[in-house]
Amino acid sequence: PYMMLMERNADEKQGEIFAFSFVYSGNFEASVERSSYNTLRAQMGIQPDGFEWYLEPGGAFTTPEVVMAYSDCGLTGIS
């Protein structure tokens, strides 16, 4: 699973792009929010609905990773 955030005028050879890949094969959720200060927040994670993980006392759970890439040279650069 992945998502990309692109400038409106981005194409194969120009424009800024942020790409996010979730290193997980199960149900997931991805979202983007714009704040009142015109900043963006991207989030990716395990789908919270119906997800349970029981831990014994002292146990641990490691969340899956999100790998991020950036290009200011369009889709070719992000590839």
VOBA-1610 file (N, C-alpha, C; in pm, whole numbers, padded with zeros to 5 digits, always signed):
BEGIN
Pro+00082-00119+00000Pro+00000+00000+00000Pro+00086+00125+00000Tyr+00044+00223-00077Tyr+00118+00349-00082Tyr+00024+00464-00114Met+00073+00584-00095Met+00002+00705-00139Met+00105+00809-00175Met+00066+00903-00260Met+00154+01013-00300Met+00080+01145-00284Leu+00154+01244-00240Leu+00105+01381-00236Leu+00184+01458-00341Met+00114+01523-00434Met+00180+01589-00545Met+00134+01734-00556Glu+00226+01819-00601Glu+00185+01954-00636Glu+00084+01946-00750Arg-00003+02043-00758Arg-00108+02043-00860Arg-00051+02033-01002Asn+00062+02097-01029Asn+00119+02098-01165Asn+00225+01990-01185Ala+00240+01897-01091Ala+00343+01793-01105Ala+00309+01701-01222Asp+00414+01658-01292Asp+00397+01563-01401Asp+00516+01467-01400Glu+00545+01405-01511Glu+00654+01307-01516Glu+00791+01368-01483Lys+00813+01495-01519Lys+00948+01551-01507Lys+00960+01671-01415Gln+00850+01722-01361Gln+00860+01840-01275Gln+00758+01833-01162Gly+00787+01906-01057Gly+00695+01916-00944Gly+00740+01834-00824Glu+00698+01883-00708Glu+00733+01814-00583Glu+00633+01702-00556Ile+00688+01588-00510Ile+00606+01473-00476Ile+00662+01409-00349Phe+00572+01374-00259Phe+00606+01295-00142Phe+00534+01161-00158Ala+00606+01051-00144Ala+00547+00917-00155Ala+00566+00844-00024Phe+00464+00769+00016Phe+00464+00696+00142Phe+00425+00551+00113Ser+00504+00457+00161Ser+00474+00315+00144Ser+00467+00250+00281Phe+00357+00181+00306Phe+00334+00117+00435Phe+00382-00027+00426Val+00478-00065+00508Val+00539-00197+00503Val+00454-00292+00588Tyr+00339-00332+00530Tyr+00242-00413+00602Tyr+00146-00470+00499Ser+00102-00594+00518Ser+00016-00656+00418Ser-00129-00671+00464Gly-00161-00623+00583Gly-00297-00634+00634Gly-00379-00509+00606Asn-00496-00501+00671Asn-00581-00384+00656Asn-00509-00261+00710Phe-00522-00151+00637Phe-00454-00029+00679Phe-00543+00091+00653Glu-00500+00204+00706Glu-00571+00330+00687Glu-00468+00436+00652Ala-00499+00517+00553Ala-00413+00630+00514Ala-00501+00755+00510Ser-00447+00864+00560Ser-00525+00988+00560Ser-00432+01108+00546Val-00490+01217+00498Val-00419+01345+00487Val-00513+01452+00540Glu-00461+01539+00626Glu-00539+01649+00682Glu-00469+01780+00654Arg-00547+01885+00626Arg-00493+02019+00611Arg-00535+02099+00734Ser-00438+02163+00799Ser-00468+02240+00920Ser-00516+02380+00884Ser-00560+02452+00984Ser-00602+02590+00963Ser-00484+02681+00930Tyr-00360+02630+00950Tyr-00239+02704+00915Tyr-00187+02663+00777Asn-00269+02588+00702Asn-00238+02544+00565Asn-00118+02449+00559Thr-00101+02367+00662Thr+00001+02262+00660Thr-00070+02128+00646Leu+00001+02030+00591Leu-00057+01897+00571Leu+00002+01798+00671Arg-00079+01705+00712Arg-00034+01593+00797Arg-00078+01465+00729Ala+00018+01379+00695Ala-00011+01249+00636Ala+00008+01143+00742Gln-00085+01047+00747Gln-00076+00939+00843Gln-00106+00806+00774Met-00034+00702+00814Met-00062+00566+00767Met-00046+00474+00886Gly-00133+00374+00896Gly-00121+00281+01006Gly-00217+00164+00991Ile-00211+00075+01087Ile-00300-00040+01089Ile-00444+00009+01107Gln-00536-00049+01032Gln-00678-00013+01044Gln-00723-00041+01187Pro-00767+00062+01260Pro-00799+00043+01401Pro-00928-00036+01426Asp-01022-00034+01333Asp-01149-00105+01353Asp-01127-00256+01350Gly-01157-00321+01458Gly-01144-00466+01466Gly-01004-00517+01492Phe-00907-00427+01510Phe-00771-00471+01537Phe-00751-00487+01686Glu-00700-00602+01727Glu-00666-00626+01866Glu-00533-00698+01873Trp-00456-00666+01975Trp-00329-00733+01998Trp-00311-00741+02148Tyr-00316-00863+02200Tyr-00304-00881+02344Tyr-00157-00895+02381Leu-00117-00821+02483Leu+00020-00827+02532Leu+00022-00880+02675Glu+00113-00969+02698Glu+00138-01014+02835Glu+00211-00901+02908Pro+00205-00899+03039Pro+00282-00797+03113Pro+00428-00799+03070Gly+00481-00683+03039Gly+00619-00672+02992Gly+00636-00701+02845Gly+00526-00735+02776Gly+00533-00766+02633Gly+00553-00639+02550Ala+00575-00657+02421Ala+00599-00544+02332Ala+00529-00567+02199Phe+00496-00460+02133Phe+00438-00464+01999Phe+00513-00361+01914Thr+00566-00405+01802Thr+00637-00314+01712Thr+00546-00282+01595Thr+00521-00155+01574Thr+00432-00116+01465Thr+00505-00129+01331Pro+00429-00151+01222Pro+00490-00155+01089Pro+00550-00019+01053Glu+00647-00020+00962Glu+00713+00104+00920Glu+00642+00168+00801Val+00662+00298+00789Val+00625+00371+00668Val+00755+00424+00608Val+00776+00393+00481Val+00894+00441+00409Val+00851+00561+00327Met+00926+00670+00335Met+00890+00793+00265Met+00998+00830+00165Ala+00954+00880+00049Ala+01048+00927-00054Ala+01002+01066-00098Tyr+01097+01146-00144Tyr+01068+01282-00190Tyr+01139+01307-00323Ser+01073+01379-00410Ser+01134+01420-00537Ser+01085+01560-00571Asp+01176+01641-00623Asp+01134+01769-00681Asp+01147+01764-00834Cys+01157+01641-00887Cys+01172+01618-01032Cys+01056+01534-01085Gly+00937+01544-01026Gly+00820+01476-01076Gly+00818+01327-01051Leu+00726+01261-01124Leu+00706+01117-01105Leu+00828+01035-01142Thr+00904+01079-01243Thr+01026+01007-01279Thr+01123+01007-01163Gly+01137+01118-01095Gly+01228+01128-00981Gly+01184+01042-00865Ile+01054+01029-00842Ile+01006+00949-00729Ile+01020+00800-00762Ser+01020+00766-00889Ser+01034+00625-00928Ser+01171+00574-00890
//
